């Protein structure tokens, strides 16, 4: 799989861009603030319907414009598909495939798959649990696009249940005993059902990622040359920790998982009514990152944290690539390295470049050509003042 053409209209700093692309490495080179990241952000948006930089779509539309359009020609084997996304702040976005409208934008998910490395990835290790939950859920959707609907259902139920808990908590404080909990029980069942589906997907995903993360960390942080200065305290591991105490049922048994969550909701009912918020469920779970016997957050050095963040992305790429070559649908993902090499020491730069050089398509952003390792030599596009120019 690769992106053969990227077209932008009023996206970020660009009025119009028509950019042919090909397999192999393409480096977008130019000073900071000139629009390099905007290009790869558009690629990520085509793949995920979201940005790695902002939570809302409004900043993606060029100042003064009413809408933005992102188009990408995706080549998968001998087949090409044109994906078009129209971003309209304050209104529902629209999508087309081969010029034909689709009912919902999320129907384009899976046509293009991408894995993006960016400086923001350090938050996967040093940030709050929400960062790691987002990592899992975004990868879950890349792996199986149907989980976009599962996530949307869970988020909708959670909002409704929290609103009811908040109202019930306020009423309980004002008029003790005057609370109708029958509706809450209905939302408990909805939350348990949707939560079980999301939880089953996450558990299966973590099981697939575990060995890949350990191998990727060992490859990135390899200190046998003595150049990296990394003191590795032990292997890198990941584990899923539920907000429900005790061991749950098997990951594949969604009915049992739903019953487990429903029992947990009943057990914390009094606390939830006191606090007015849902206290158990996938929205409060954690992906635990460990180096040897210690949690990575708070104990890993800056270099070890970077290696762990890179390992998570590499593992995601390896998982998707391995499934693309097997029986599961979806092509090898496009690999995007957004200003990553400037953040790394020479050893990690060389290691990362050697690990990803064989990808079908790699898109790199860099401030100067020297920031692109020799192992990733390929096409170059200069970016200056929101203008792009291919360098021979």
Helices and strands as residue ranges (DSSP letters): E 2-11, E 14-20, E 24-29, H 36-48, G 58-60, E 68-76, E 79-87, E 94-97, E 100-101, G 105-108, E 114-118, G 119-122, H 123-126, H 129-143, H 147-174, H 182-220, E 236-241, H 254-267, H 269-275, G 282-284, E 286-291, E 294-295, H 296-299, H 302-324, E 334-338, G 341-343, H 346-356, E 361-366, G 369-371, G 374-376, E 379-384, E 387-391
